[in-house]
Amino acid sequence: MPVIKKRSYGMVPYAVDENGEQCFLILRAYRNWDFPKGAANANETPITAAKREMREETGIADFKMPFGEICKDTEVYASGKVATFFIARVKQQRLTLPVSDELGRPEHDEYRWVSAQEARRLLPSRLVHILDWAVSFVGKPIDAGGAAQ
């Protein structure tokens, strides 16, 4: 069994577009597409880290988590990394990718709102099962308060 050396926490952001279709927000750094994620700070819970990374990497602070703290891990990748993802419902919007204080530039080069089919084509294989897991949830009805039924 592979040893986990590094953990990160993130969100699978989705929205419903003007046609009533679900779309997913993915980010590109160099040639790699991903969901917003990053390492936890000292004494930070996984969910708090995921929420912070969502704000830091996308600038989106207003989102709902209709499925609560249900999460899914990636398989171990890149010599011992594992990423844990939660699902966030957001409003589809134009983004200005925030500048990272550490880097002095945005962490990502590009973002796209894409269908699940397009996300499957762009995301690395380690994230396809995370996408499929999220897709299995986002098709569920949401009540007026934003919670899954």
One Martini backbone bead per residue (centre of mass of N, CA, C, O) as a GRO file, in nm:
protein
  149
    1MET     BB    1   0.096   0.037   0.024
    2PRO     BB    2   0.088   0.356  -0.011
    3VAL     BB    3   0.238   0.644   0.099
    4ILE     BB    4   0.137   0.927   0.274
    5LYS     BB    5   0.290   1.261   0.247
    6LYS     BB    6   0.049   1.439   0.109
    7ARG     BB    7  -0.209   1.684   0.165
    8SER     BB    8  -0.518   1.789   0.016
    9TYR     BB    9  -0.776   2.053  -0.032
   10GLY     BB   10  -1.106   2.070  -0.198
   11MET     BB   11  -1.306   2.165  -0.483
   12VAL     BB   12  -1.615   2.103  -0.665
   13PRO     BB   13  -1.724   2.322  -0.886
   14TYR     BB   14  -2.069   2.417  -0.945
   15ALA     BB   15  -2.317   2.489  -1.198
   16VAL     BB   16  -2.595   2.656  -1.350
   17ASP     BB   17  -2.686   2.732  -1.643
   18GLU     BB   18  -2.898   2.896  -1.870
   19ASN     BB   19  -2.994   2.579  -1.956
   20GLY     BB   20  -2.975   2.386  -1.686
   21GLU     BB   21  -2.676   2.305  -1.681
   22GLN     BB   22  -2.408   2.150  -1.576
   23CYS     BB   23  -2.105   2.299  -1.444
   24PHE     BB   24  -1.745   2.318  -1.432
   25LEU     BB   25  -1.466   2.421  -1.244
   26ILE     BB   26  -1.151   2.477  -1.398
   27LEU     BB   27  -0.790   2.464  -1.366
   28ARG     BB   28  -0.482   2.608  -1.500
   29ALA     BB   29  -0.142   2.479  -1.476
   30TYR     BB   30  -0.006   2.498  -1.741
   31ARG     BB   31  -0.107   2.165  -1.844
   32ASN     BB   32  -0.288   2.149  -1.575
   33TRP     BB   33  -0.583   2.021  -1.466
   34ASP     BB   34  -0.810   2.139  -1.200
   35PHE     BB   35  -0.902   2.181  -0.884
   36PRO     BB   36  -0.938   2.349  -0.611
   37LYS     BB   37  -0.630   2.336  -0.409
   38GLY     BB   38  -0.465   2.250  -0.084
   39ALA     BB   39  -0.302   2.299   0.189
   40ALA     BB   40  -0.296   2.291   0.518
   41ASN     BB   41  -0.292   2.459   0.787
   42ALA     BB   42  -0.235   2.501   1.091
   43ASN     BB   43  -0.516   2.378   1.252
   44GLU     BB   44  -0.668   2.286   0.993
   45THR     BB   45  -0.930   2.178   0.849
   46PRO     BB   46  -1.033   2.037   0.568
   47ILE     BB   47  -1.278   2.228   0.514
   48THR     BB   48  -1.128   2.494   0.565
   49ALA     BB   49  -0.914   2.455   0.348
   50ALA     BB   50  -1.105   2.428   0.105
   51LYS     BB   51  -1.237   2.707   0.133
   52ARG     BB   52  -0.980   2.874   0.114
   53GLU     BB   53  -0.885   2.772  -0.163
   54MET     BB   54  -1.126   2.870  -0.318
   55ARG     BB   55  -1.076   3.171  -0.264
   56GLU     BB   56  -0.772   3.192  -0.352
   57GLU     BB   57  -0.807   3.058  -0.657
   58THR     BB   58  -1.100   3.221  -0.746
   59GLY     BB   59  -1.261   3.441  -0.547
   60ILE     BB   60  -1.476   3.254  -0.423
   61ALA     BB   61  -1.704   3.304  -0.132
   62ASP     BB   62  -1.989   3.234  -0.265
   63PHE     BB   63  -2.104   2.928  -0.130
   64LYS     BB   64  -2.235   2.601  -0.141
   65MET     BB   65  -2.299   2.286   0.059
   66PRO     BB   66  -2.543   2.060  -0.017
   67PHE     BB   67  -2.357   1.791   0.097
   68GLY     BB   68  -2.169   1.895   0.286
   69GLU     BB   69  -1.893   1.686   0.415
   70ILE     BB   70  -1.873   1.532   0.173
   71CYS     BB   71  -1.609   1.312   0.054
   72LYS     BB   72  -1.314   1.264  -0.169
   73ASP     BB   73  -1.050   1.065  -0.267
   74THR     BB   74  -0.777   1.016  -0.407
   75GLU     BB   75  -0.544   0.865  -0.528
   76VAL     BB   76  -0.235   0.795  -0.519
   77TYR     BB   77   0.011   1.045  -0.613
   78ALA     BB   78   0.305   1.167  -0.674
   79SER     BB   79   0.464   1.028  -0.439
   80GLY     BB   80   0.216   1.060  -0.197
   81LYS     BB   81  -0.050   1.193  -0.290
   82VAL     BB   82  -0.357   1.349  -0.152
   83ALA     BB   83  -0.694   1.437  -0.240
   84THR     BB   84  -0.963   1.626  -0.099
   85PHE     BB   85  -1.315   1.645  -0.183
   86PHE     BB   86  -1.564   1.880  -0.229
   87ILE     BB   87  -1.888   2.033  -0.277
   88ALA     BB   88  -1.968   2.329  -0.484
   89ARG     BB   89  -2.205   2.579  -0.512
   90VAL     BB   90  -2.225   2.809  -0.780
   91LYS     BB   91  -2.192   3.087  -0.968
   92GLN     BB   92  -2.176   3.168  -1.274
   93GLN     BB   93  -1.861   3.330  -1.364
   94ARG     BB   94  -1.646   3.574  -1.390
   95LEU     BB   95  -1.293   3.566  -1.354
   96THR     BB   96  -1.031   3.676  -1.130
   97LEU     BB   97  -0.739   3.566  -1.073
   98PRO     BB   98  -0.570   3.556  -0.801
   99VAL     BB   99  -0.304   3.677  -0.629
  100SER     BB  100  -0.030   3.541  -0.499
  101ASP     BB  101   0.171   3.617  -0.239
  102GLU     BB  102   0.398   3.406  -0.293
  103LEU     BB  103   0.420   3.454  -0.625
  104GLY     BB  104   0.294   3.731  -0.763
  105ARG     BB  105   0.070   3.543  -0.891
  106PRO     BB  106  -0.121   3.341  -1.027
  107GLU     BB  107  -0.164   2.994  -0.992
  108HIS     BB  108  -0.327   3.034  -1.259
  109ASP     BB  109  -0.385   3.061  -1.618
  110GLU     BB  110  -0.680   2.922  -1.616
  111TYR     BB  111  -1.035   2.905  -1.687
  112ARG     BB  112  -1.332   2.680  -1.681
  113TRP     BB  113  -1.653   2.616  -1.805
  114VAL     BB  114  -1.774   2.278  -1.791
  115SER     BB  115  -1.860   1.993  -1.876
  116ALA     BB  116  -1.826   1.676  -1.788
  117GLN     BB  117  -1.714   1.583  -2.059
  118GLU     BB  118  -1.488   1.798  -2.079
  119ALA     BB  119  -1.353   1.737  -1.810
  120ARG     BB  120  -1.269   1.445  -1.881
  121ARG     BB  121  -1.072   1.542  -2.110
  122LEU     BB  122  -0.884   1.743  -1.924
  123LEU     BB  123  -0.846   1.573  -1.695
  124PRO     BB  124  -0.691   1.378  -1.504
  125SER     BB  125  -0.736   1.053  -1.418
  126ARG     BB  126  -0.736   1.106  -1.100
  127LEU     BB  127  -1.016   1.300  -1.142
  128VAL     BB  128  -1.251   1.139  -1.270
  129HIS     BB  129  -1.372   1.004  -1.010
  130ILE     BB  130  -1.441   1.275  -0.882
  131LEU     BB  131  -1.631   1.376  -1.094
  132ASP     BB  132  -1.829   1.134  -1.091
  133TRP     BB  133  -1.907   1.172  -0.799
  134ALA     BB  134  -2.024   1.459  -0.829
  135VAL     BB  135  -2.234   1.394  -1.047
  136SER     BB  136  -2.402   1.200  -0.859
  137PHE     BB  137  -2.499   1.459  -0.689
  138VAL     BB  138  -2.590   1.711  -0.879
  139GLY     BB  139  -2.867   1.559  -0.972
  140LYS     BB  140  -2.991   1.636  -0.716
  141PRO     BB  141  -3.215   1.770  -0.539
  142ILE     BB  142  -3.282   2.108  -0.429
  143ASP     BB  143  -3.362   2.306  -0.192
  144ALA     BB  144  -3.432   2.628  -0.099
  145GLY     BB  145  -3.171   2.615   0.111
  146GLY     BB  146  -2.945   2.422  -0.055
  147ALA     BB  147  -3.024   2.128   0.002
  148ALA     BB  148  -3.019   1.808  -0.013
  149GLN     BB  149  -3.273   1.545  -0.067
   0.00000   0.00000   0.00000
